[in-house]
Amino acid sequence: MTTLVILAAGLGSRFGGNKQLAGFSAANLTLMECNICHAVDAGFTKVIFIIRADLRALFSQQVLPRLVGKIEIEFIE
């Protein structure tokens, strides 16, 4: 099993918000989602998100639905 670890616990104070969830592509994917898709293509089978507890619900609503079934997901708060 090859695991990708994403450090996404920052406050985004310089960015001005939750940059972890900011969409930027034509499909409104986050940078993180694009990187995960590349990791899946490269053979990664699991992603571990290290996030703040207050972001867990937002991740569950915005990011997880697009990743379910593509890669195993774990959260560490």
N, CA, C and O atoms as a Tripos MOL2 file, in Angstrom:
@<TRIPOS>MOLECULE
protein
  308   307    77     0     0
PROTEIN
NO_CHARGES

@<TRIPOS>ATOM
      1 N           0.8470   -1.1760    0.0000 N.3       1 MET1
      2 CA          0.0000    0.0000    0.0000 C.3       1 MET1
      3 C           0.8950    1.2430    0.0000 C.2       1 MET1
      4 O           1.8040    1.3620    0.8210 O.2       1 MET1
      5 N           0.6340    2.1430   -0.9060 N.am      2 THR2
      6 CA          1.3560    3.4060   -0.9630 C.3       2 THR2
      7 C           0.4190    4.4990   -0.4730 C.2       2 THR2
      8 O          -0.6920    4.6530   -0.9820 O.2       2 THR2
      9 N           0.8770    5.2580    0.5230 N.am      3 THR3
     10 CA          0.0190    6.2360    1.1900 C.3       3 THR3
     11 C           0.4940    7.6540    0.9410 C.2       3 THR3
     12 O           1.6830    7.9560    1.0440 O.2       3 THR3
     13 N          -0.4460    8.5140    0.6140 N.am      4 LEU4
     14 CA         -0.2170    9.9480    0.4500 C.3       4 LEU4
     15 C          -0.6670   10.6390    1.7250 C.2       4 LEU4
     16 O          -1.7750   10.3890    2.2010 O.2       4 LEU4
     17 N           0.1660   11.5010    2.2870 N.am      5 VAL5
     18 CA         -0.1940   12.2690    3.4790 C.3       5 VAL5
     19 C          -0.3360   13.7250    3.0750 C.2       5 VAL5
     20 O           0.5790   14.3110    2.4960 O.2       5 VAL5
     21 N          -1.4980   14.3090    3.3850 N.am      6 ILE6
     22 CA         -1.7550   15.7070    3.0490 C.3       6 ILE6
     23 C          -1.8920   16.5050    4.3300 C.2       6 ILE6
     24 O          -2.7810   16.2500    5.1430 O.2       6 ILE6
     25 N          -1.0050   17.4730    4.5020 N.am      7 LEU7
     26 CA         -1.0530   18.3670    5.6570 C.3       7 LEU7
     27 C          -1.9760   19.5230    5.3020 C.2       7 LEU7
     28 O          -1.6130   20.3880    4.5050 O.2       7 LEU7
     29 N          -3.1610   19.5410    5.8880 N.am      8 ALA8
     30 CA         -4.1690   20.5400    5.5290 C.3       8 ALA8
     31 C          -4.7920   21.1600    6.7730 C.2       8 ALA8
     32 O          -6.0010   21.3870    6.8210 O.2       8 ALA8
     33 N          -3.9700   21.4320    7.7720 N.am      9 ALA9
     34 CA         -4.4910   21.9650    9.0320 C.3       9 ALA9
     35 C          -4.2480   23.4590    9.1840 C.2       9 ALA9
     36 O          -4.5460   24.0330   10.2310 O.2       9 ALA9
     37 N          -3.7120   24.0910    8.1530 N.am     10 GLY10
     38 CA         -3.4190   25.5220    8.2480 C.3      10 GLY10
     39 C          -4.6720   26.3730    8.3430 C.2      10 GLY10
     40 O          -5.7660   25.9480    7.9730 O.2      10 GLY10
     41 N          -4.4870   27.5730    8.8410 N.am     11 LEU11
     42 CA         -5.6050   28.5040    9.0040 C.3      11 LEU11
     43 C          -5.9070   29.2820    7.7350 C.2      11 LEU11
     44 O          -7.0080   29.8160    7.5960 O.2      11 LEU11
     45 N          -4.9750   29.3610    6.8160 N.am     12 GLY12
     46 CA         -5.1860   30.1220    5.5840 C.3      12 GLY12
     47 C          -5.2500   31.6170    5.8280 C.2      12 GLY12
     48 O          -5.9270   32.3370    5.0940 O.2      12 GLY12
     49 N          -4.5510   32.0930    6.8540 N.am     13 SER13
     50 CA         -4.6440   33.5170    7.2140 C.3      13 SER13
     51 C          -4.0800   34.4240    6.1220 C.2      13 SER13
     52 O          -4.6510   35.4840    5.8640 O.2      13 SER13
     53 N          -3.0010   34.0500    5.4860 N.am     14 ARG14
     54 CA         -2.4690   34.8780    4.3960 C.3      14 ARG14
     55 C          -3.3370   34.7780    3.1540 C.2      14 ARG14
     56 O          -3.4630   35.7400    2.3970 O.2      14 ARG14
     57 N          -3.9320   33.6170    2.9470 N.am     15 PHE15
     58 CA         -4.8020   33.3860    1.7940 C.3      15 PHE15
     59 C          -6.1460   34.0790    1.9740 C.2      15 PHE15
     60 O          -6.7650   34.5210    1.0060 O.2      15 PHE15
     61 N          -6.5900   34.1690    3.2220 N.am     16 GLY16
     62 CA         -7.8630   34.8170    3.5170 C.3      16 GLY16
     63 C          -9.0270   33.8590    3.6610 C.2      16 GLY16
     64 O         -10.1820   34.2550    3.5010 O.2      16 GLY16
     65 N          -8.7380   32.6070    3.9610 N.am     17 GLY17
     66 CA         -9.8020   31.6170    4.1400 C.3      17 GLY17
     67 C          -9.2610   30.2160    4.0400 C.2      17 GLY17
     68 O          -8.0480   30.0080    4.0810 O.2      17 GLY17
     69 N         -10.1430   29.2590    3.9120 N.am     18 ASN18
     70 CA         -9.7510   27.8520    3.8310 C.3      18 ASN18
     71 C          -9.2440   27.5130    2.4340 C.2      18 ASN18
     72 O         -10.0100   27.0710    1.5770 O.2      18 ASN18
     73 N          -7.9610   27.7220    2.2140 N.am     19 LYS19
     74 CA         -7.4170   27.4450    0.8820 C.3      19 LYS19
     75 C          -7.4800   25.9600    0.5470 C.2      19 LYS19
     76 O          -7.4330   25.5820   -0.6230 O.2      19 LYS19
     77 N          -7.5880   25.1110    1.5830 N.am     20 GLN20
     78 CA         -7.7000   23.6770    1.3450 C.3      20 GLN20
     79 C          -8.9370   23.3460    0.5170 C.2      20 GLN20
     80 O          -8.9600   22.3430   -0.1970 O.2      20 GLN20
     81 N          -9.9600   24.1820    0.6100 N.am     21 LEU21
     82 CA        -11.2360   23.8960   -0.0490 C.3      21 LEU21
     83 C         -11.5490   24.8450   -1.1960 C.2      21 LEU21
     84 O         -12.6470   24.8050   -1.7510 O.2      21 LEU21
     85 N         -10.6030   25.6890   -1.5530 N.am     22 ALA22
     86 CA        -10.8280   26.6530   -2.6380 C.3      22 ALA22
     87 C         -10.7300   25.9470   -3.9920 C.2      22 ALA22
     88 O          -9.7080   25.3360   -4.3060 O.2      22 ALA22
     89 N         -11.7870   26.0340   -4.7820 N.am     23 GLY23
     90 CA        -11.7880   25.4410   -6.1160 C.3      23 GLY23
     91 C         -11.0930   26.3570   -7.1070 C.2      23 GLY23
     92 O         -11.1600   27.5800   -6.9840 O.2      23 GLY23
     93 N         -10.4220   25.7640   -8.0910 N.am     24 PHE24
     94 CA         -9.7120   26.6070   -9.0490 C.3      24 PHE24
     95 C          -9.8030   26.1220  -10.4880 C.2      24 PHE24
     96 O          -9.5480   26.8970  -11.4090 O.2      24 PHE24
     97 N         -10.1540   24.8840  -10.7000 N.am     25 SER25
     98 CA        -10.1550   24.3600  -12.0660 C.3      25 SER25
     99 C         -11.5260   24.5410  -12.7010 C.2      25 SER25
    100 O         -12.4690   24.9910  -12.0500 O.2      25 SER25
    101 N         -11.6260   24.1900  -13.9700 N.am     26 ALA26
    102 CA        -12.9130   24.2790  -14.6650 C.3      26 ALA26
    103 C         -13.9620   23.4100  -13.9780 C.2      26 ALA26
    104 O         -15.1520   23.7240  -14.0110 O.2      26 ALA26
    105 N         -13.5250   22.3240  -13.3580 N.am     27 ALA27
    106 CA        -14.4330   21.4300  -12.6350 C.3      27 ALA27
    107 C         -14.5990   21.8480  -11.1790 C.2      27 ALA27
    108 O         -15.2520   21.1510  -10.4030 O.2      27 ALA27
    109 N         -14.0110   22.9820  -10.8050 N.am     28 ASN28
    110 CA        -14.0510   23.5120   -9.4380 C.3      28 ASN28
    111 C         -13.4350   22.5440   -8.4270 C.2      28 ASN28
    112 O         -13.8670   22.4770   -7.2760 O.2      28 ASN28
    113 N         -12.4210   21.7970   -8.8700 N.am     29 LEU29
    114 CA        -11.6860   20.9210   -7.9660 C.3      29 LEU29
    115 C         -10.7170   21.7450   -7.1410 C.2      29 LEU29
    116 O         -10.2740   22.8120   -7.5650 O.2      29 LEU29
    117 N         -10.3930   21.2440   -5.9630 N.am     30 THR30
    118 CA         -9.3660   21.8950   -5.1630 C.3      30 THR30
    119 C          -7.9970   21.4350   -5.6640 C.2      30 THR30
    120 O          -7.8900   20.4100   -6.3380 O.2      30 THR30
    121 N          -6.9740   22.1790   -5.3390 N.am     31 LEU31
    122 CA         -5.6100   21.7770   -5.6900 C.3      31 LEU31
    123 C          -5.3080   20.4160   -5.0790 C.2      31 LEU31
    124 O          -4.6570   19.5730   -5.6950 O.2      31 LEU31
    125 N          -5.7850   20.2180   -3.8740 N.am     32 MET32
    126 CA         -5.5880   18.9650   -3.1720 C.3      32 MET32
    127 C          -6.2160   17.7990   -3.9490 C.2      32 MET32
    128 O          -5.5960   16.7440   -4.0790 O.2      32 MET32
    129 N          -7.4270   17.9770   -4.4600 N.am     33 GLU33
    130 CA         -8.0920   16.9190   -5.2250 C.3      33 GLU33
    131 C          -7.3340   16.5990   -6.5100 C.2      33 GLU33
    132 O          -7.2100   15.4340   -6.8870 O.2      33 GLU33
    133 N          -6.8340   17.6200   -7.1730 N.am     34 CYS34
    134 CA         -6.0360   17.3910   -8.3900 C.3      34 CYS34
    135 C          -4.7980   16.5720   -8.0670 C.2      34 CYS34
    136 O          -4.4450   15.6530   -8.8070 O.2      34 CYS34
    137 N          -4.1360   16.9040   -6.9610 N.am     35 ASN35
    138 CA         -2.9450   16.1600   -6.5600 C.3      35 ASN35
    139 C          -3.2870   14.7230   -6.1870 C.2      35 ASN35
    140 O          -2.5230   13.8050   -6.4870 O.2      35 ASN35
    141 N          -4.4250   14.5230   -5.5390 N.am     36 ILE36
    142 CA         -4.8430   13.1670   -5.1820 C.3      36 ILE36
    143 C          -5.1220   12.3520   -6.4420 C.2      36 ILE36
    144 O          -4.7560   11.1780   -6.5060 O.2      36 ILE36
    145 N          -5.7540   12.9430   -7.4280 N.am     37 CYS37
    146 CA         -6.0090   12.2390   -8.6950 C.3      37 CYS37
    147 C          -4.7030   11.8150   -9.3560 C.2      37 CYS37
    148 O          -4.6070   10.7070   -9.8830 O.2      37 CYS37
    149 N          -3.7030   12.6820   -9.3330 N.am     38 HIS38
    150 CA         -2.3910   12.3300   -9.8860 C.3      38 HIS38
    151 C          -1.7560   11.2020   -9.0720 C.2      38 HIS38
    152 O          -1.1280   10.3030   -9.6320 O.2      38 HIS38
    153 N          -1.9230   11.2550   -7.7460 N.am     39 ALA39
    154 CA         -1.3690   10.2060   -6.8890 C.3      39 ALA39
    155 C          -2.0310    8.8610   -7.1820 C.2      39 ALA39
    156 O          -1.3520    7.8360   -7.2290 O.2      39 ALA39
    157 N          -3.3450    8.8550   -7.3760 N.am     40 VAL40
    158 CA         -4.0610    7.6210   -7.7200 C.3      40 VAL40
    159 C          -3.5240    7.0690   -9.0380 C.2      40 VAL40
    160 O          -3.2850    5.8670   -9.1610 O.2      40 VAL40
    161 N          -3.3360    7.9430  -10.0170 N.am     41 ASP41
    162 CA         -2.7870    7.5150  -11.3110 C.3      41 ASP41
    163 C          -1.3860    6.9260  -11.1630 C.2      41 ASP41
    164 O          -0.9830    6.0620  -11.9420 O.2      41 ASP41
    165 N          -0.6450    7.4020  -10.1530 N.am     42 ALA42
    166 CA          0.7190    6.9220   -9.9210 C.3      42 ALA42
    167 C           0.7580    5.6650   -9.0520 C.2      42 ALA42
    168 O           1.8320    5.1180   -8.8020 O.2      42 ALA42
    169 N          -0.4110    5.2020   -8.5900 N.am     43 GLY43
    170 CA         -0.4500    3.9580   -7.8340 C.3      43 GLY43
    171 C          -0.7080    4.0820   -6.3430 C.2      43 GLY43
    172 O          -0.6950    3.0760   -5.6340 O.2      43 GLY43
    173 N          -0.9410    5.2900   -5.8500 N.am     44 PHE44
    174 CA         -1.2500    5.4530   -4.4280 C.3      44 PHE44
    175 C          -2.6270    4.8570   -4.1550 C.2      44 PHE44
    176 O          -3.5390    4.9760   -4.9730 O.2      44 PHE44
    177 N          -2.7680    4.2120   -2.9930 N.am     45 THR45
    178 CA         -4.0240    3.5440   -2.6650 C.3      45 THR45
    179 C          -4.7100    4.1240   -1.4330 C.2      45 THR45
    180 O          -5.8450    3.7580   -1.1270 O.2      45 THR45
    181 N          -4.0380    5.0180   -0.7310 N.am     46 LYS46
    182 CA         -4.6040    5.5850    0.4960 C.3      46 LYS46
    183 C          -4.1410    7.0210    0.6500 C.2      46 LYS46
    184 O          -3.0130    7.3650    0.2950 O.2      46 LYS46
    185 N          -5.0330    7.8680    1.1910 N.am     47 VAL47
    186 CA         -4.6670    9.2380    1.5160 C.3      47 VAL47
    187 C          -5.0260    9.4920    2.9720 C.2      47 VAL47
    188 O          -6.1090    9.1290    3.4310 O.2      47 VAL47
    189 N          -4.1060   10.1160    3.6880 N.am     48 ILE48
    190 CA         -4.3450   10.5250    5.0700 C.3      48 ILE48
    191 C          -4.3570   12.0450    5.0970 C.2      48 ILE48
    192 O          -3.3750   12.6910    4.7300 O.2      48 ILE48
    193 N          -5.4750   12.6110    5.5330 N.am     49 PHE49
    194 CA         -5.5940   14.0560    5.6930 C.3      49 PHE49
    195 C          -5.2980   14.4100    7.1380 C.2      49 PHE49
    196 O          -5.9170   13.8670    8.0530 O.2      49 PHE49
    197 N          -4.3640   15.3090    7.3490 N.am     50 ILE50
    198 CA         -4.1280   15.8570    8.6820 C.3      50 ILE50
    199 C          -4.7810   17.2300    8.6740 C.2      50 ILE50
    200 O          -4.2900   18.1640    8.0400 O.2      50 ILE50
    201 N          -5.9050   17.3380    9.3960 N.am     51 ILE51
    202 CA         -6.7270   18.5440    9.3300 C.3      51 ILE51
    203 C          -7.1280   19.0170   10.7230 C.2      51 ILE51
    204 O          -6.9670   18.3080   11.7160 O.2      51 ILE51
    205 N          -7.6520   20.2340   10.7590 N.am     52 ARG52
    206 CA         -8.2460   20.7560   11.9930 C.3      52 ARG52
    207 C          -9.6230   20.1180   12.1690 C.2      52 ARG52
    208 O         -10.3060   19.8130   11.1910 O.2      52 ARG52
    209 N         -10.0140   19.9240   13.4060 N.am     53 ALA53
    210 CA        -11.3160   19.3090   13.6930 C.3      53 ALA53
    211 C         -12.4610   20.1060   13.0820 C.2      53 ALA53
    212 O         -13.4530   19.5250   12.6410 O.2      53 ALA53
    213 N         -12.3340   21.4300   13.0520 N.am     54 ASP54
    214 CA        -13.4280   22.2570   12.5230 C.3      54 ASP54
    215 C         -13.5690   22.1580   11.0040 C.2      54 ASP54
    216 O         -14.5740   22.6090   10.4540 O.2      54 ASP54
    217 N         -12.5950   21.5860   10.3230 N.am     55 LEU55
    218 CA        -12.6950   21.4100    8.8700 C.3      55 LEU55
    219 C         -13.2790   20.0570    8.4770 C.2      55 LEU55
    220 O         -13.6010   19.8400    7.3080 O.2      55 LEU55
    221 N         -13.4170   19.1660    9.4170 N.am     56 ARG56
    222 CA        -13.8600   17.7940    9.1110 C.3      56 ARG56
    223 C         -15.2120   17.7800    8.3950 C.2      56 ARG56
    224 O         -15.3680   17.0770    7.3970 O.2      56 ARG56
    225 N         -16.1790   18.5370    8.8820 N.am     57 ALA57
    226 CA        -17.5080   18.5540    8.2590 C.3      57 ALA57
    227 C         -17.4410   19.1150    6.8410 C.2      57 ALA57
    228 O         -18.0910   18.5920    5.9360 O.2      57 ALA57
    229 N         -16.6590   20.1780    6.6430 N.am     58 LEU58
    230 CA        -16.5250   20.7570    5.3050 C.3      58 LEU58
    231 C         -15.8670   19.7780    4.3390 C.2      58 LEU58
    232 O         -16.2970   19.6560    3.1920 O.2      58 LEU58
    233 N         -14.8260   19.0800    4.7940 N.am     59 PHE59
    234 CA        -14.1840   18.0650    3.9600 C.3      59 PHE59
    235 C         -15.1960   16.9800    3.5830 C.2      59 PHE59
    236 O         -15.2560   16.5440    2.4340 O.2      59 PHE59
    237 N         -15.9810   16.5570    4.5630 N.am     60 SER60
    238 CA        -16.9610   15.4950    4.3210 C.3      60 SER60
    239 C         -17.9990   15.9060    3.2840 C.2      60 SER60
    240 O         -18.4600   15.0720    2.5060 O.2      60 SER60
    241 N         -18.3650   17.1730    3.2670 N.am     61 GLN61
    242 CA        -19.3720   17.6670    2.3240 C.3      61 GLN61
    243 C         -18.7960   17.9540    0.9450 C.2      61 GLN61
    244 O         -19.4090   17.6230   -0.0700 O.2      61 GLN61
    245 N         -17.6150   18.5710    0.9080 N.am     62 GLN62
    246 CA        -17.0960   19.0930   -0.3580 C.3      62 GLN62
    247 C         -16.0920   18.1880   -1.0580 C.2      62 GLN62
    248 O         -16.0830   18.1190   -2.2870 O.2      62 GLN62
    249 N         -15.2620   17.5060   -0.3150 N.am     63 VAL63
    250 CA        -14.1690   16.7440   -0.9260 C.3      63 VAL63
    251 C         -14.4750   15.2480   -1.0120 C.2      63 VAL63
    252 O         -14.2670   14.6320   -2.0580 O.2      63 VAL63
    253 N         -14.9590   14.6730    0.0640 N.am     64 LEU64
    254 CA        -15.1600   13.2240    0.1050 C.3      64 LEU64
    255 C         -16.0470   12.6690   -0.9980 C.2      64 LEU64
    256 O         -15.7020   11.6360   -1.5720 O.2      64 LEU64
    257 N         -17.1710   13.2990   -1.3270 N.am     65 PRO65
    258 CA        -18.0210   12.7110   -2.3700 C.3      65 PRO65
    259 C         -17.3000   12.4920   -3.7010 C.2      65 PRO65
    260 O         -17.6470   11.5790   -4.4500 O.2      65 PRO65
    261 N         -16.3100   13.3150   -3.9940 N.am     66 ARG66
    262 CA        -15.5930   13.1730   -5.2690 C.3      66 ARG66
    263 C         -14.4590   12.1510   -5.1900 C.2      66 ARG66
    264 O         -13.9050   11.7640   -6.2190 O.2      66 ARG66
    265 N         -14.1080   11.7090   -3.9750 N.am     67 LEU67
    266 CA        -12.9930   10.7730   -3.8150 C.3      67 LEU67
    267 C         -13.4200    9.3590   -3.4480 C.2      67 LEU67
    268 O         -12.6560    8.4130   -3.6400 O.2      67 LEU67
    269 N         -14.6250    9.2060   -2.9260 N.am     68 VAL68
    270 CA        -15.0910    7.8930   -2.4830 C.3      68 VAL68
    271 C         -15.0270    6.9040   -3.6490 C.2      68 VAL68
    272 O         -15.5010    7.1760   -4.7520 O.2      68 VAL68
    273 N         -14.4330    5.7600   -3.3670 N.am     69 GLY69
    274 CA        -14.3070    4.7190   -4.3850 C.3      69 GLY69
    275 C         -13.0350    4.8140   -5.2120 C.2      69 GLY69
    276 O         -12.6890    3.8740   -5.9270 O.2      69 GLY69
    277 N         -12.3380    5.9390   -5.1210 N.am     70 LYS70
    278 CA        -11.0970    6.1070   -5.8880 C.3      70 LYS70
    279 C          -9.8680    5.7780   -5.0550 C.2      70 LYS70
    280 O          -8.8650    5.2900   -5.5770 O.2      70 LYS70
    281 N          -9.9540    6.0550   -3.7270 N.am     71 ILE71
    282 CA         -8.8090    5.8900   -2.8520 C.3      71 ILE71
    283 C          -9.3120    5.7310   -1.4220 C.2      71 ILE71
    284 O         -10.3320    6.3100   -1.0490 O.2      71 ILE71
    285 N          -8.5970    4.9490   -0.6270 N.am     72 GLU72
    286 CA         -8.9460    4.8070    0.7890 C.3      72 GLU72
    287 C          -8.6320    6.1260    1.5000 C.2      72 GLU72
    288 O          -7.6120    6.7540    1.2160 O.2      72 GLU72
    289 N          -9.4960    6.5460    2.4170 N.am     73 ILE73
    290 CA         -9.3720    7.8580    3.0540 C.3      73 ILE73
    291 C          -9.3320    7.7080    4.5670 C.2      73 ILE73
    292 O         -10.1030    6.9480    5.1520 O.2      73 ILE73
    293 N          -8.4130    8.4500    5.1920 N.am     74 GLU74
    294 CA         -8.3240    8.4880    6.6540 C.3      74 GLU74
    295 C          -8.1070    9.9320    7.0800 C.2      74 GLU74
    296 O          -7.4390   10.7010    6.3890 O.2      74 GLU74
    297 N          -8.6790   10.2930    8.2280 N.am     75 PHE75
    298 CA         -8.4890   11.6280    8.7880 C.3      75 PHE75
    299 C          -7.7500   11.5380   10.1050 C.2      75 PHE75
    300 O          -7.9910   10.6360   10.9070 O.2      75 PHE75
    301 N          -6.8500   12.4760   10.3200 N.am     76 ILE76
    302 CA         -6.1970   12.6590   11.6130 C.3      76 ILE76
    303 C          -6.4070   14.1110   11.9810 C.2      76 ILE76
    304 O          -6.0570   15.0140   11.2200 O.2      76 ILE76
    305 N          -6.9790   14.3300   13.1510 N.am     77 GLU77
    306 CA         -7.2560   15.7060   13.5900 C.3      77 GLU77
    307 C          -6.2850   16.0990   14.6790 C.2      77 GLU77
    308 O          -6.3460   17.2190   15.1870 O.2      77 GLU77
@<TRIPOS>BOND
     1     1     2 1
     2     2     3 1
     3     3     4 2
     4     3     5 am
     5     5     6 1
     6     6     7 1
     7     7     8 2
     8     7     9 am
     9     9    10 1
    10    10    11 1
    11    11    12 2
    12    11    13 am
    13    13    14 1
    14    14    15 1
    15    15    16 2
    16    15    17 am
    17    17    18 1
    18    18    19 1
    19    19    20 2
    20    19    21 am
    21    21    22 1
    22    22    23 1
    23    23    24 2
    24    23    25 am
    25    25    26 1
    26    26    27 1
    27    27    28 2
    28    27    29 am
    29    29    30 1
    30    30    31 1
    31    31    32 2
    32    31    33 am
    33    33    34 1
    34    34    35 1
    35    35    36 2
    36    35    37 am
    37    37    38 1
    38    38    39 1
    39    39    40 2
    40    39    41 am
    41    41    42 1
    42    42    43 1
    43    43    44 2
    44    43    45 am
    45    45    46 1
    46    46    47 1
    47    47    48 2
    48    47    49 am
    49    49    50 1
    50    50    51 1
    51    51    52 2
    52    51    53 am
    53    53    54 1
    54    54    55 1
    55    55    56 2
    56    55    57 am
    57    57    58 1
    58    58    59 1
    59    59    60 2
    60    59    61 am
    61    61    62 1
    62    62    63 1
    63    63    64 2
    64    63    65 am
    65    65    66 1
    66    66    67 1
    67    67    68 2
    68    67    69 am
    69    69    70 1
    70    70    71 1
    71    71    72 2
    72    71    73 am
    73    73    74 1
    74    74    75 1
    75    75    76 2
    76    75    77 am
    77    77    78 1
    78    78    79 1
    79    79    80 2
    80    79    81 am
    81    81    82 1
    82    82    83 1
    83    83    84 2
    84    83    85 am
    85    85    86 1
    86    86    87 1
    87    87    88 2
    88    87    89 am
    89    89    90 1
    90    90    91 1
    91    91    92 2
    92    91    93 am
    93    93    94 1
    94    94    95 1
    95    95    96 2
    96    95    97 am
    97    97    98 1
    98    98    99 1
    99    99   100 2
   100    99   101 am
   101   101   102 1
   102   102   103 1
   103   103   104 2
   104   103   105 am
   105   105   106 1
   106   106   107 1
   107   107   108 2
   108   107   109 am
   109   109   110 1
   110   110   111 1
   111   111   112 2
   112   111   113 am
   113   113   114 1
   114   114   115 1
   115   115   116 2
   116   115   117 am
   117   117   118 1
   118   118   119 1
   119   119   120 2
   120   119   121 am
   121   121   122 1
   122   122   123 1
   123   123   124 2
   124   123   125 am
   125   125   126 1
   126   126   127 1
   127   127   128 2
   128   127   129 am
   129   129   130 1
   130   130   131 1
   131   131   132 2
   132   131   133 am
   133   133   134 1
   134   134   135 1
   135   135   136 2
   136   135   137 am
   137   137   138 1
   138   138   139 1
   139   139   140 2
   140   139   141 am
   141   141   142 1
   142   142   143 1
   143   143   144 2
   144   143   145 am
   145   145   146 1
   146   146   147 1
   147   147   148 2
   148   147   149 am
   149   149   150 1
   150   150   151 1
   151   151   152 2
   152   151   153 am
   153   153   154 1
   154   154   155 1
   155   155   156 2
   156   155   157 am
   157   157   158 1
   158   158   159 1
   159   159   160 2
   160   159   161 am
   161   161   162 1
   162   162   163 1
   163   163   164 2
   164   163   165 am
   165   165   166 1
   166   166   167 1
   167   167   168 2
   168   167   169 am
   169   169   170 1
   170   170   171 1
   171   171   172 2
   172   171   173 am
   173   173   174 1
   174   174   175 1
   175   175   176 2
   176   175   177 am
   177   177   178 1
   178   178   179 1
   179   179   180 2
   180   179   181 am
   181   181   182 1
   182   182   183 1
   183   183   184 2
   184   183   185 am
   185   185   186 1
   186   186   187 1
   187   187   188 2
   188   187   189 am
   189   189   190 1
   190   190   191 1
   191   191   192 2
   192   191   193 am
   193   193   194 1
   194   194   195 1
   195   195   196 2
   196   195   197 am
   197   197   198 1
   198   198   199 1
   199   199   200 2
   200   199   201 am
   201   201   202 1
   202   202   203 1
   203   203   204 2
   204   203   205 am
   205   205   206 1
   206   206   207 1
   207   207   208 2
   208   207   209 am
   209   209   210 1
   210   210   211 1
   211   211   212 2
   212   211   213 am
   213   213   214 1
   214   214   215 1
   215   215   216 2
   216   215   217 am
   217   217   218 1
   218   218   219 1
   219   219   220 2
   220   219   221 am
   221   221   222 1
   222   222   223 1
   223   223   224 2
   224   223   225 am
   225   225   226 1
   226   226   227 1
   227   227   228 2
   228   227   229 am
   229   229   230 1
   230   230   231 1
   231   231   232 2
   232   231   233 am
   233   233   234 1
   234   234   235 1
   235   235   236 2
   236   235   237 am
   237   237   238 1
   238   238   239 1
   239   239   240 2
   240   239   241 am
   241   241   242 1
   242   242   243 1
   243   243   244 2
   244   243   245 am
   245   245   246 1
   246   246   247 1
   247   247   248 2
   248   247   249 am
   249   249   250 1
   250   250   251 1
   251   251   252 2
   252   251   253 am
   253   253   254 1
   254   254   255 1
   255   255   256 2
   256   255   257 am
   257   257   258 1
   258   258   259 1
   259   259   260 2
   260   259   261 am
   261   261   262 1
   262   262   263 1
   263   263   264 2
   264   263   265 am
   265   265   266 1
   266   266   267 1
   267   267   268 2
   268   267   269 am
   269   269   270 1
   270   270   271 1
   271   271   272 2
   272   271   273 am
   273   273   274 1
   274   274   275 1
   275   275   276 2
   276   275   277 am
   277   277   278 1
   278   278   279 1
   279   279   280 2
   280   279   281 am
   281   281   282 1
   282   282   283 1
   283   283   284 2
   284   283   285 am
   285   285   286 1
   286   286   287 1
   287   287   288 2
   288   287   289 am
   289   289   290 1
   290   290   291 1
   291   291   292 2
   292   291   293 am
   293   293   294 1
   294   294   295 1
   295   295   296 2
   296   295   297 am
   297   297   298 1
   298   298   299 1
   299   299   300 2
   300   299   301 am
   301   301   302 1
   302   302   303 1
   303   303   304 2
   304   303   305 am
   305   305   306 1
   306   306   307 1
   307   307   308 2
@<TRIPOS>SUBSTRUCTURE
     1 MET1         2 RESIDUE 1 A MET
     2 THR2         6 RESIDUE 1 A THR
     3 THR3        10 RESIDUE 1 A THR
     4 LEU4        14 RESIDUE 1 A LEU
     5 VAL5        18 RESIDUE 1 A VAL
     6 ILE6        22 RESIDUE 1 A ILE
     7 LEU7        26 RESIDUE 1 A LEU
     8 ALA8        30 RESIDUE 1 A ALA
     9 ALA9        34 RESIDUE 1 A ALA
    10 GLY10       38 RESIDUE 1 A GLY
    11 LEU11       42 RESIDUE 1 A LEU
    12 GLY12       46 RESIDUE 1 A GLY
    13 SER13       50 RESIDUE 1 A SER
    14 ARG14       54 RESIDUE 1 A ARG
    15 PHE15       58 RESIDUE 1 A PHE
    16 GLY16       62 RESIDUE 1 A GLY
    17 GLY17       66 RESIDUE 1 A GLY
    18 ASN18       70 RESIDUE 1 A ASN
    19 LYS19       74 RESIDUE 1 A LYS
    20 GLN20       78 RESIDUE 1 A GLN
    21 LEU21       82 RESIDUE 1 A LEU
    22 ALA22       86 RESIDUE 1 A ALA
    23 GLY23       90 RESIDUE 1 A GLY
    24 PHE24       94 RESIDUE 1 A PHE
    25 SER25       98 RESIDUE 1 A SER
    26 ALA26      102 RESIDUE 1 A ALA
    27 ALA27      106 RESIDUE 1 A ALA
    28 ASN28      110 RESIDUE 1 A ASN
    29 LEU29      114 RESIDUE 1 A LEU
    30 THR30      118 RESIDUE 1 A THR
    31 LEU31      122 RESIDUE 1 A LEU
    32 MET32      126 RESIDUE 1 A MET
    33 GLU33      130 RESIDUE 1 A GLU
    34 CYS34      134 RESIDUE 1 A CYS
    35 ASN35      138 RESIDUE 1 A ASN
    36 ILE36      142 RESIDUE 1 A ILE
    37 CYS37      146 RESIDUE 1 A CYS
    38 HIS38      150 RESIDUE 1 A HIS
    39 ALA39      154 RESIDUE 1 A ALA
    40 VAL40      158 RESIDUE 1 A VAL
    41 ASP41      162 RESIDUE 1 A ASP
    42 ALA42      166 RESIDUE 1 A ALA
    43 GLY43      170 RESIDUE 1 A GLY
    44 PHE44      174 RESIDUE 1 A PHE
    45 THR45      178 RESIDUE 1 A THR
    46 LYS46      182 RESIDUE 1 A LYS
    47 VAL47      186 RESIDUE 1 A VAL
    48 ILE48      190 RESIDUE 1 A ILE
    49 PHE49      194 RESIDUE 1 A PHE
    50 ILE50      198 RESIDUE 1 A ILE
    51 ILE51      202 RESIDUE 1 A ILE
    52 ARG52      206 RESIDUE 1 A ARG
    53 ALA53      210 RESIDUE 1 A ALA
    54 ASP54      214 RESIDUE 1 A ASP
    55 LEU55      218 RESIDUE 1 A LEU
    56 ARG56      222 RESIDUE 1 A ARG
    57 ALA57      226 RESIDUE 1 A ALA
    58 LEU58      230 RESIDUE 1 A LEU
    59 PHE59      234 RESIDUE 1 A PHE
    60 SER60      238 RESIDUE 1 A SER
    61 GLN61      242 RESIDUE 1 A GLN
    62 GLN62      246 RESIDUE 1 A GLN
    63 VAL63      250 RESIDUE 1 A VAL
    64 LEU64      254 RESIDUE 1 A LEU
    65 PRO65      258 RESIDUE 1 A PRO
    66 ARG66      262 RESIDUE 1 A ARG
    67 LEU67      266 RESIDUE 1 A LEU
    68 VAL68      270 RESIDUE 1 A VAL
    69 GLY69      274 RESIDUE 1 A GLY
    70 LYS70      278 RESIDUE 1 A LYS
    71 ILE71      282 RESIDUE 1 A ILE
    72 GLU72      286 RESIDUE 1 A GLU
    73 ILE73      290 RESIDUE 1 A ILE
    74 GLU74      294 RESIDUE 1 A GLU
    75 PHE75      298 RESIDUE 1 A PHE
    76 ILE76      302 RESIDUE 1 A ILE
    77 GLU77      306 RESIDUE 1 A GLU
